[in-house]
Every structure is written in structure tokens, then in C-alpha cells.
């Protein structure tokens, strides 16, 4: 849990989206992004061609869908837009200083962390952007119970709460309609949770990290001989995490909305501002000033991709 360092796969993706959402003038949860094949030629002449797990592109999608469904193509494109070095800096601000090279593959989790480091990174997200270094020892006592040494909690705000709130929203959608949705085959749907699956190449590492209001847990599954496993993050680690959470009886996630976040109604067909009375209109959070202008027209004639209908169905379910 402390020393073993393993590739984290898609557990890195919230840091990519957080880096983008810290720029509300450019990116919101409902910004359109392209989940299409592309390639990058490195300085050594080698070409990097990421692929989605299902080996197919998904066209024009909302930004949040890339995280909820763990799409590699749209995530990698977004990470290249915001800059790999900036994503690595975000990971450092989340509490884990890594010495990863700024290669595009790092955007999809080629870099390694220990479960303890993953918990540190996700705890900052769970804490609303406040980093609290984790400790294994709270205090040292004498045989008589007198304190010899205490290790007080330290806390530092490292992110704007608004950007963290948006990432948390997308991570809740991971659980409701994305790669973590099997959790509700076991746990009640009234239990709001947030989390992210992770799978390394050849399924050698199965990860899940998620949290409720009062509890965060990280699960890694793999083989000591680094062999392949039959598990993804969803079919392996998530199932262990779900069993643990069922016994732990956590509180539903209920994060207060930051002052700089507003809710806006949108037409899910177009992503344009809508009216609450429009059929299918949904409410989404935005950092103040980045929300789409309110609109009274209802419609779906500008639907840019069939994948948006999948989004509507997922939200309604």
C-alpha cells in the first residue's frame, strides 16, 4: 500500500479534466470535445496512437462524458491542449510530486503511483481542493499514556473549490452512467458516490478510487509476477470497493456548492442554454460567467452527434 508503485491507468484522468476546468473561459462540463483517432510523433520519431478500450471512437461528446466513460481519445486530446507539463503540475498540487517525463502517454496513466499516493491525490478532490497530507501515526505515547509526540493535521487550499466541484460532479456521473455504474447493482441509488476506474495495459493492474461524504477508499488488484489478469478496473477493483463500502455504511456525498458556481438549465441536444420547462432540459453546474445564456427556445434540431442521445438516456436512468 505504501511502497509498491504501479501504473495507475485511468485514475490519472481527473487531473486532466481538473487542469482544463480551471480555465472556465475555455472549458466547461458541457464543452464539445472530439473523441476521434489521432497520432502524435515524438522527438525520437516514434508515433503515439492512443485507442479507446472498446477500440472505437465516439464522435462529438460533452467534455464530462470523456471522464464518465473513461474515453482515451478525447482525454488525450484534452490533455495535449492544456499541456502535459501542466497536468503533471496539477498532480503535484493534488499532493503527489511525481518525476514522470512529460510524454503524452502519461495522460492515460502510464506513470506509476502507490495506493497511498493515489489516496492522497483523490483525498484532495474529496476535500473540495484542500490538501491534507495523510499520516499513518497520529501520536506517540509513553507506557503511561502520556503523549511524547503529536502529528497535527496540516491543511492547505491548493485549488479553487469551483473547479473541484465540477470534477466531483463528473466523477458522480462515472458512478451513475459511466464505468462505475455497476456499483448500484449492490448499493442503493440514494447513496451518492464519486470515483474513477483504472486499468493498465493488458489488464495487469485493476484500480478503483472513490469516496462518499465521509470515507475514501482505494483498491488495487494485480499479480505479484506482473502477469495479465482478466480484470478491468470496473470488473475487478470496483467490485472489491463496492463490497467494502456496503459494509462500511458511508454517508451520501453532499458537497456544498461553492459561491462561484451556478446551476444552469441546458438543452441536452445542443448544449445551449434552455428553460426549465423545456422537455428533457437538465441542470448543470458552471463556474459563474461560463454558463450558457438562458434561452426560452426548446428543440433538438442542432444535435451534433448521436452520442448526445446516449447522454440523455444515461441521465434519465
N, C-alpha and C positions, 0 to 999 in steps of 0.2 A: 504493500500500500504506500510505502514511503520511498523505497529505493528503486523499484522496478520501473523502468521508463519504456513505454510502448507507444507506437504511432497512434494518435488519437482519432484519426479519421474525421468524420463529420462533426465531432464535438467542437472543432475549431470554428465552425460556420457562424455561430452567434457573434463572434468577434468581427467577422467580415461585415455582417449586417449592422452591427453597432457602429463600426467605423463610418459606414455610409449614412446611417440615420442621425449621426452627429452633424450632418450637413443638411438641415431641413430645407434649405433653398434649392437643393438638388434632388434629394431623395425623401420619399415618404413610404409608408407601408403599401400604398396603392400606386406607386410609380410603376410604369410599364417597363419590364425588362425582357430581354430576348433569351430564351433557353434554346439556343441553336449551336450546332457544331462550329468549332473554330480551332485554330492552331497557333502556337507561339514558337518562334525559332529562337533558341538561346544563343549566347555568345560563342558557345562551343560548336554550334551548327546543328545540335540535336533539336528535334521538333517535338513539342509537347502538345498532345491532343487529348484533352480530358473527355470522358464519357459519363453519361448518366448510368446509374445502376441498372436500369431497365434497357439500356442500350438504345434509347430513342429520345429525340428532342421533344419539347412540349410547347414550342412556339412562344407566342406573346403571353406573358403571365404578369400577375401582380408581384411586386418585389417580395412581399411577405410569403407568397406561395413557394418561392425558391427555398426559403428556410423551412417552412412547414413540411414540404415534401422532400427535402434534402436533395434538390436538384444540383448536380455538379456543374453543368454548363453555365447556367445563369449565375451561380455563386462565384465561379471562377472569373466570369466576365466582370461582375461587380467588383470583385477583389482587385482585378487589374486596373479598373477605373479609379478606385480610391488609392491604389498603390500597395504593393506587398509590404514595403517597409512600414507604412502607416498601420497596417493590420497587426504587424508584429509589435509595434509600439502600443497598440490597444491592448494586446495580450499582457504586456508589461504593466499597463495601468490597471488591468484586472487582477494583478497581484503575482504574475508569474513572469519572471525575466528569463527569456529563452535566447539561446545563441544560434537560432536557426538561420541558415542562409536565406536571403530574400528571393527564393525561387518560386515560380508560380505554383508548383506542387504543394507548397506549404499552405495554400489557400484551401486545399482539400484534405489537410490533416496528415501530410507525410511526416511532420515533425512529431517528436515523442514527448510525453509527459508521464509522470507517475500519477496514480489515482489521487494522491494527496494534492498535487498541483492542480489537477482538474477540479477538485473540490474547492480549492482556493479561488480559481477563476470563476466558477459558477456561483460561489458564495457572494462575490461582489455584485453579480447580476441579481441574485435573490435579495440582496440587501439594498436594492434601489440605487446602486452606484457607490456605496460606501464599502471600502475595502477594510476588512478586519483580518489581520494575519492569524492563521489558525495555530493553536498550540496544543501539544499533547500533555503538557503539565500545567496545571493551574497554580499550584503552590507546593512547597516542600515543608514538611512538619517534623518536629522533634518527636521522640518516642512518647513525650507527654502531650503531644498535640499542639505544641506552640509553633507558630509559623517562623520558619527560618528565611524563607524567600517566597515572594509572591511575583506572579507574572500577570500584571493587569492587562485588560483588554486595550488594544490600540485601535483607533478607527480613523479613517481618512477618506474624505469625499474625493473620488477620482473621476467621476462622470456626472454630467448633467442628468438629473433624475428623469427628465422628459424623454431623452433618447433611450435610457434603460427601460422606461415604462413601455415604449414601443416594441423593444426587443422582447420584453416579457409577454406582451400581447401576442407576438408572432410565435413564441415558444408555447403559449397556451394552445394556439391553433395546431402546433405539432401534435399535441395530445388529442385535440378534438377531431381533426380531419386529416392529419398527416401521418408520419411514420410511427408516431407513438399511440395511435388511436386504439390499439388492442388493449390498452390499459383499462378501458371502460368495459371490456368483457368481464372484468373481475371487480373493479372498483365502481362505486356509484357515480353516475354522471354529475351529480350535485357537488362532487369533490373536485374543485378547480385545481389543476396542476399545471406545471410548466416544465419542459425538459427537452432533451435532444438525444437522438440515437447517434451512434458512431460505429463504423465498420472499416477496418483497414483492408489493404489489398489481400485477395484470396481468403478473406474472412479469417485471418489469423488473429484478429482482435475484435471482440464484440464489446461495445461500450454502451452505457446509458448513464446520463447525469440529469437529475430532475429534482424539483423542490415543490413543497407546499408552502403554507404560510409560516410554518414553524420548524420545518425539517427539510434538510437537503441530503441526498444520498447519491453516491457514485458506485457503479458496478462495472467491473471489468471481467471478461471471460476469455480464456485462451489456453494454449498448451505450453507447458514448460519447455518443450523441444521446438517451439516456434512453428509447429505444424499447422496445416489448414484445419479449420473447423467447419461444421455445417451451419454455423450461426451467423446471422447479421446482428446488428445492434438491436433490431426490433424482435427477432426471434430468440435471441439469447439473453443478453444482459437486461433488456427491458422486462423480461418475464421474471427474472430474479428480483429486480427492483420492485415490480408490482407485488410480488409475494411478501416482500419486506414491508412495503407501505400498507398492505392490508392488515398486517399485524401491528404496525406502529400507530395506526389510527391518527393520522395527521389532520390538522385543521385546513380547510379550503383556502387556497390562495386568494387574498383580498387586499391588494396593494392600493393605498390611497393615490388618487390621481394628482400628479404634480400641478402646481399653479400654472405652468407654461404649456399644459396640454389641454386641448379642447376636443370635444366629440363633434363629428360632422356626419350628416347623412349623405350617402353616395348611392348612385345608380350602379349596381354591380356589373351591369352590362358594359358600361362605358368608363367607369371610374370618375365621372363628373359629379359635381355637387347635385344633390337631389333634395326632395322634400320628404318628410317623414311619412306622408300619405301615399307616396308612390308605391305601387306593387313591387315587392322584393327589395325595397330600399333597406340598406343596412347602415349601422352606425360604426364609425371607425375613429380611432384616436389620431390626432395630429399635434405636432408642436405648433403652438399658436403662430399664425401667419403663414403656415404652409398648407392649411386646409383648402380644399377646392371651394370656389364660390358657391353659395347656396343657389339652387336652381329649382324652379317650380315645374319644369317640364319633366314628364315621365316617358321613358321609352327604352328601347334596346337596339335601335337601328344602327348604332355605331359600334356594335360588338366587334372587337378586333380579332378575336380568336375563340374557337370552341372551348378552349380550356377555361374560359371565364364561367361557362355554364357549370363546369365541374366545381368551381369555387362556390357558386350559388348553392348547388346541391349539398356540398360539404357543410356550408354554413347552416343551411336549414336543418340538416341532420344533427 
